[in-house]
Amino acid sequence: MPIHTQNYRHWEGTLNPSHYTRWWIIAKAELKLLAQRKIVRLIVAIPPVIYILAHAVIIYIVNQFPGSLLPINIDSVFFRNFLFNASLFIALIAVFGGSGLIATDLKNNTLSLYLSKPISWIDYLIGKFAVMGILLGCLTLIPGLLLFLEHVLLTDTSFLKENYWMPFSIIAYSIIIILVSSLLMLVFSSLTSNSRYAIIGFCAVWFGTPVIYEILKVITRTSKVALVSIWANYDILGTALFGDSPNYAMHWVWALLTQIALIALCLFVLHRRIRAVEIVK
């Protein structure tokens, strides 16, 4: 009986994706997984959409019905408050969308599988960060610019001439919020294989530091201790970017340095946690 052999043919496709797009493979896979979860679609999508639409309706009413009873001025403070008051929705996105980004990989031992592919730890980190960045960007950066554009289209040209700088403030403020919030959630997700513990750690910082600030403020009788609160830092930077009067006895430079230090600390911890798995591999 003759024996037939079949040789392998050379694959003419591209084996590895571009070095600059490898992270997108991870981000796209995570976004697909999040979109398949019903609770994520309900909690992460619906409340922020209602929040954004409410501000869009306010802008429309104020411009189309000047004699309305809404005591609201559409100015720099309005857009700063829109970004600043999104803290609850940012927490919802972080809890339901970001708590398991790295923790689930540690639990299922898939982090070492990622790093066994032609993917570096930087590609892995950027891919996970992109998930949080896209979700938070759809809550802060994109709606903020669209609301500004809506007001410009509904009002006269004098508003744009006087506030031409505001889109840059919206972009800068959104980037600060997205960077710190995303990296903070990824840090707690990398410290445990249980996403519940990551949620507890993130909420402790997100909601606990403002409480600590209020306690220290009563004890010291000064607002110079605002640096201990993550949202007090956001408020200080927001007033500086949007030209509002400061609410704290603290210069915005110190708040900026605090945020830079927090970002550096988060990157250091993430580097150690991810590289540890890569070294063991």
TINU-49345 format. One record per residue (C-alpha): chain; residue in one letter; z, y, x; residue number from 0. Coordinates in Angstrom, 1 decimal, m for minus. Example, Ala and Ser with C-alpha at 12.3 -4.5 7.8 and 13.67 -1.06 7.14 Angstrom:
REM TINU-49345
SITE  cadena  residuo      c3      c2      c1  num
SITE       A        A     7.8    m4.5    12.3    0
SITE       A        S     7.1    m1.1    13.7    1
//
This chain:
REM TINU-49345
SITE  cadena  residuo      c3      c2      c1  num
SITE       A        M     0.0     0.0     0.0    0
SITE       A        P    m1.1     3.3     1.6    1
SITE       A        I     1.5     5.9     2.3    2
SITE       A        H     0.5     9.5     1.5    3
SITE       A        T     2.1    12.4     3.2    4
SITE       A        Q     2.0    16.1     2.1    5
SITE       A        N     2.7    18.8     4.6    6
SITE       A        Y     4.4    22.0     3.6    7
SITE       A        R     2.2    25.0     3.3    8
SITE       A        H     3.0    28.3     4.9    9
SITE       A        W     4.5    30.8     2.5   10
SITE       A        E     2.5    34.0     2.6   11
SITE       A        G     5.0    36.1     0.7   12
SITE       A        T     7.7    38.4     2.0   13
SITE       A        L    10.9    36.6     2.9   14
SITE       A        N    13.3    39.6     3.1   15
SITE       A        P    13.3    42.7     1.1   16
SITE       A        S    13.2    46.1     2.8   17
SITE       A        H    16.3    47.0     4.7   18
SITE       A        Y    16.6    50.1     2.6   19
SITE       A        T    16.5    48.3    m0.7   20
SITE       A        R    18.6    45.2    m0.1   21
SITE       A        W    21.6    46.9    m1.8   22
SITE       A        W    19.6    47.3    m5.0   23
SITE       A        I    19.4    43.5    m5.5   24
SITE       A        I    23.2    43.4    m5.7   25
SITE       A        A    23.4    46.5    m7.9   26
SITE       A        K    20.8    45.3   m10.3   27
SITE       A        A    22.4    41.9   m10.7   28
SITE       A        E    25.8    43.4   m11.4   29
SITE       A        L    24.4    45.9   m13.9   30
SITE       A        K    22.7    43.0   m15.7   31
SITE       A        L    26.0    41.1   m15.9   32
SITE       A        L    27.8    44.1   m17.3   33
SITE       A        A    25.1    44.7   m19.9   34
SITE       A        Q    25.5    41.1   m21.1   35
SITE       A        R    29.2    41.6   m21.8   36
SITE       A        K    29.8    42.9   m25.4   37
SITE       A        I    33.1    44.5   m24.7   38
SITE       A        V    31.5    46.5   m21.9   39
SITE       A        R    28.7    47.8   m24.1   40
SITE       A        L    31.2    48.8   m26.8   41
SITE       A        I    33.9    50.4   m24.7   42
SITE       A        V    32.0    51.7   m21.7   43
SITE       A        A    29.0    53.1   m23.7   44
SITE       A        I    30.0    54.2   m27.1   45
SITE       A        P    33.1    56.5   m26.4   46
SITE       A        P    31.3    58.5   m23.6   47
SITE       A        V    28.2    58.9   m25.8   48
SITE       A        I    30.3    60.4   m28.5   49
SITE       A        Y    32.0    62.7   m26.0   50
SITE       A        I    28.7    63.9   m24.7   51
SITE       A        L    27.1    64.4   m28.1   52
SITE       A        A    30.2    66.3   m29.3   53
SITE       A        H    29.6    68.9   m26.5   54
SITE       A        A    25.9    69.0   m27.2   55
SITE       A        V    26.7    69.8   m30.9   56
SITE       A        I    29.1    72.5   m29.9   57
SITE       A        I    26.5    74.2   m27.7   58
SITE       A        Y    24.0    74.0   m30.6   59
SITE       A        I    26.4    75.5   m33.1   60
SITE       A        V    27.5    78.3   m30.9   61
SITE       A        N    23.9    79.3   m30.1   62
SITE       A        Q    22.4    78.8   m33.6   63
SITE       A        F    25.3    80.1   m35.6   64
SITE       A        P    26.9    83.0   m33.7   65
SITE       A        G    29.2    83.8   m36.6   66
SITE       A        S    30.7    80.3   m36.6   67
SITE       A        L    34.5    79.8   m36.4   68
SITE       A        L    34.3    77.9   m33.1   69
SITE       A        P    36.4    79.9   m30.6   70
SITE       A        I    34.4    78.5   m27.7   71
SITE       A        N    32.5    80.4   m25.0   72
SITE       A        I    29.7    78.5   m23.3   73
SITE       A        D    30.3    79.5   m19.7   74
SITE       A        S    31.3    78.0   m16.4   75
SITE       A        V    34.7    77.0   m17.7   76
SITE       A        F    33.1    75.0   m20.5   77
SITE       A        F    31.1    72.9   m18.1   78
SITE       A        R    34.0    72.5   m15.7   79
SITE       A        N    36.2    71.3   m18.6   80
SITE       A        F    33.5    68.9   m19.7   81
SITE       A        L    33.6    67.2   m16.3   82
SITE       A        F    37.3    67.5   m15.8   83
SITE       A        N    38.3    66.2   m19.2   84
SITE       A        A    36.3    63.0   m18.8   85
SITE       A        S    39.2    61.4   m17.0   86
SITE       A        L    39.9    58.8   m19.8   87
SITE       A        F    36.3    57.8   m20.0   88
SITE       A        I    36.1    57.5   m16.2   89
SITE       A        A    39.1    55.2   m16.4   90
SITE       A        L    37.4    53.1   m19.1   91
SITE       A        I    34.3    52.7   m17.0   92
SITE       A        A    36.3    51.8   m13.9   93
SITE       A        V    38.5    49.3   m15.7   94
SITE       A        F    35.9    47.5   m17.6   95
SITE       A        G    32.9    48.0   m15.3   96
SITE       A        G    34.3    48.1   m11.8   97
SITE       A        S    37.6    46.1   m11.6   98
SITE       A        G    35.8    42.8   m11.0   99
SITE       A        L    33.0    44.0    m8.8  100
SITE       A        I    34.6    42.6    m5.6  101
SITE       A        A    37.6    40.7    m7.0  102
SITE       A        T    35.3    38.3    m8.9  103
SITE       A        D    33.3    37.6    m5.6  104
SITE       A        L    36.6    36.9    m3.8  105
SITE       A        K    37.8    34.6    m6.6  106
SITE       A        N    34.5    32.6    m6.7  107
SITE       A        N    34.0    32.7    m2.9  108
SITE       A        T    30.6    34.4    m3.4  109
SITE       A        L    31.3    37.2    m1.0  110
SITE       A        S    30.7    34.9     1.9  111
SITE       A        L    27.5    33.7     0.2  112
SITE       A        Y    26.3    37.3     0.0  113
SITE       A        L    27.0    37.8     3.6  114
SITE       A        S    25.3    34.6     4.6  115
SITE       A        K    22.0    36.1     3.4  116
SITE       A        P    20.1    38.8     5.3  117
SITE       A        I    22.5    41.3     3.8  118
SITE       A        S    25.0    43.3     5.9  119
SITE       A        W    28.4    44.4     4.7  120
SITE       A        I    27.0    47.9     4.4  121
SITE       A        D    24.3    46.7     2.0  122
SITE       A        Y    26.9    44.8     0.0  123
SITE       A        L    29.2    47.9    m0.2  124
SITE       A        I    26.4    50.2    m1.2  125
SITE       A        G    25.2    47.8    m3.9  126
SITE       A        K    28.7    47.6    m5.4  127
SITE       A        F    29.2    51.3    m5.1  128
SITE       A        A    25.8    52.0    m6.8  129
SITE       A        V    27.0    50.2    m9.9  130
SITE       A        M    30.0    52.5   m10.3  131
SITE       A        G    27.9    55.5    m9.2  132
SITE       A        I    25.2    54.9   m11.8  133
SITE       A        L    27.8    54.4   m14.6  134
SITE       A        L    29.8    57.5   m13.7  135
SITE       A        G    26.7    59.5   m13.1  136
SITE       A        C    25.6    58.8   m16.7  137
SITE       A        L    28.9    60.3   m17.8  138
SITE       A        T    29.2    63.3   m15.5  139
SITE       A        L    26.2    64.4   m13.5  140
SITE       A        I    23.2    63.7   m15.9  141
SITE       A        P    24.9    64.9   m19.1  142
SITE       A        G    26.3    68.0   m17.3  143
SITE       A        L    22.8    69.0   m16.2  144
SITE       A        L    21.3    68.2   m19.6  145
SITE       A        L    24.0    70.3   m21.4  146
SITE       A        F    23.3    73.2   m19.1  147
SITE       A        L    19.6    72.9   m19.8  148
SITE       A        E    20.2    72.8   m23.5  149
SITE       A        H    22.2    76.0   m23.4  150
SITE       A        V    19.5    77.6   m21.2  151
SITE       A        L    16.8    76.7   m23.7  152
SITE       A        L    18.9    77.9   m26.7  153
SITE       A        T    20.0    81.2   m25.2  154
SITE       A        D    18.3    84.2   m23.6  155
SITE       A        T    17.2    84.3   m20.0  156
SITE       A        S    20.1    86.5   m19.0  157
SITE       A        F    22.4    83.5   m18.9  158
SITE       A        L    20.2    81.7   m16.4  159
SITE       A        K    19.9    84.8   m14.2  160
SITE       A        E    23.7    85.2   m14.1  161
SITE       A        N    24.5    81.5   m13.7  162
SITE       A        Y    21.7    80.1   m11.6  163
SITE       A        W    24.2    78.6    m9.3  164
SITE       A        M    25.9    76.5   m11.9  165
SITE       A        P    23.7    73.4   m11.6  166
SITE       A        F    24.7    73.2    m8.0  167
SITE       A        S    28.4    73.3    m9.0  168
SITE       A        I    27.8    70.6   m11.5  169
SITE       A        I    26.1    68.4    m9.0  170
SITE       A        A    28.8    69.0    m6.3  171
SITE       A        Y    31.7    68.5    m8.7  172
SITE       A        S    30.2    65.3   m10.1  173
SITE       A        I    29.6    63.9    m6.7  174
SITE       A        I    33.2    64.5    m5.7  175
SITE       A        I    34.5    62.8    m8.9  176
SITE       A        I    32.0    59.9    m8.5  177
SITE       A        L    32.7    59.3    m4.8  178
SITE       A        V    36.5    59.2    m5.1  179
SITE       A        S    36.7    57.4    m8.4  180
SITE       A        S    34.2    54.7    m7.4  181
SITE       A        L    35.7    54.0    m3.9  182
SITE       A        L    39.2    54.0    m5.3  183
SITE       A        M    38.3    51.3    m7.8  184
SITE       A        L    36.4    49.3    m5.2  185
SITE       A        V    39.4    49.4    m2.9  186
SITE       A        F    41.8    47.9    m5.5  187
SITE       A        S    39.1    45.4    m6.5  188
SITE       A        S    38.8    44.3    m2.8  189
SITE       A        L    42.6    43.8    m2.4  190
SITE       A        T    42.9    41.0    m4.9  191
SITE       A        S    40.9    38.1    m6.4  192
SITE       A        N    42.4    38.9    m9.8  193
SITE       A        S    40.7    41.9   m11.6  194
SITE       A        R    43.9    42.5   m13.7  195
SITE       A        Y    45.8    43.5   m10.6  196
SITE       A        A    42.9    45.8    m9.6  197
SITE       A        I    43.2    47.4   m13.0  198
SITE       A        I    47.0    47.9   m12.6  199
SITE       A        G    46.6    49.4    m9.1  200
SITE       A        F    43.8    51.8   m10.2  201
SITE       A        C    45.7    52.9   m13.3  202
SITE       A        A    48.9    53.4   m11.3  203
SITE       A        V    47.0    56.0    m9.1  204
SITE       A        W    44.9    57.5   m11.8  205
SITE       A        F    47.6    58.1   m14.4  206
SITE       A        G    50.7    57.8   m12.1  207
SITE       A        T    50.0    60.5    m9.6  208
SITE       A        P    49.9    63.3   m12.2  209
SITE       A        V    53.3    62.2   m13.4  210
SITE       A        I    54.6    62.2    m9.9  211
SITE       A        Y    53.2    65.7    m9.4  212
SITE       A        E    55.0    67.0   m12.6  213
SITE       A        I    58.3    65.5   m11.4  214
SITE       A        L    58.0    67.1    m7.9  215
SITE       A        K    56.9    70.4    m9.5  216
SITE       A        V    60.1    70.5   m11.5  217
SITE       A        I    62.2    69.5    m8.5  218
SITE       A        T    60.6    71.9    m5.9  219
SITE       A        R    59.7    74.6    m8.5  220
SITE       A        T    56.3    75.1    m6.9  221
SITE       A        S    52.8    73.9    m7.5  222
SITE       A        K    52.2    73.4    m3.8  223
SITE       A        V    52.9    69.7    m4.2  224
SITE       A        A    49.6    69.4    m6.3  225
SITE       A        L    48.0    67.4    m3.5  226
SITE       A        V    49.8    64.3    m4.6  227
SITE       A        S    47.9    64.2    m7.9  228
SITE       A        I    44.3    63.1    m7.8  229
SITE       A        W    43.5    65.1   m10.9  230
SITE       A        A    45.2    68.2    m9.6  231
SITE       A        N    42.9    68.0    m6.6  232
SITE       A        Y    39.9    67.7    m9.0  233
SITE       A        D    41.2    70.8   m10.9  234
SITE       A        I    41.6    72.9    m7.7  235
SITE       A        L    38.1    72.0    m6.5  236
SITE       A        G    36.7    72.6   m10.0  237
SITE       A        T    38.1    76.1   m10.2  238
SITE       A        A    36.7    76.9    m6.8  239
SITE       A        L    33.2    75.5    m7.6  240
SITE       A        F    32.9    77.2   m11.0  241
SITE       A        G    34.5    80.5   m10.0  242
SITE       A        D    37.5    80.2   m12.3  243
SITE       A        S    41.0    81.5   m11.6  244
SITE       A        P    43.2    79.0    m9.7  245
SITE       A        N    46.0    77.3   m11.6  246
SITE       A        Y    47.9    76.1    m8.4  247
SITE       A        A    49.5    77.8    m5.5  248
SITE       A        M    47.2    75.8    m3.2  249
SITE       A        H    44.0    76.8    m1.5  250
SITE       A        W    40.9    74.7    m2.4  251
SITE       A        V    40.3    73.8     1.3  252
SITE       A        W    43.5    71.6     1.3  253
SITE       A        A    42.3    69.8    m1.8  254
SITE       A        L    38.9    69.2    m0.2  255
SITE       A        L    40.5    67.8     3.0  256
SITE       A        T    42.7    65.6     0.8  257
SITE       A        Q    39.7    64.1    m0.9  258
SITE       A        I    37.8    63.6     2.4  259
SITE       A        A    40.9    61.8     3.8  260
SITE       A        L    41.1    59.6     0.7  261
SITE       A        I    37.4    58.8     0.9  262
SITE       A        A    37.8    57.9     4.6  263
SITE       A        L    40.8    55.7     3.9  264
SITE       A        C    38.9    53.9     1.1  265
SITE       A        L    36.0    53.3     3.4  266
SITE       A        F    38.3    52.0     6.1  267
SITE       A        V    40.0    49.5     3.8  268
SITE       A        L    36.7    48.3     2.3  269
SITE       A        H    35.3    47.8     5.8  270
SITE       A        R    38.3    45.8     6.9  271
SITE       A        R    38.3    43.6     3.7  272
SITE       A        I    34.5    42.9     3.7  273
SITE       A        R    34.2    42.5     7.4  274
SITE       A        A    37.1    40.0     7.4  275
SITE       A        V    35.1    37.6     5.2  276
SITE       A        E    32.0    38.2     7.4  277
SITE       A        I    33.9    37.4    10.6  278
SITE       A        V    35.5    34.2     9.1  279
SITE       A        K    32.0    33.1     8.0  280
//
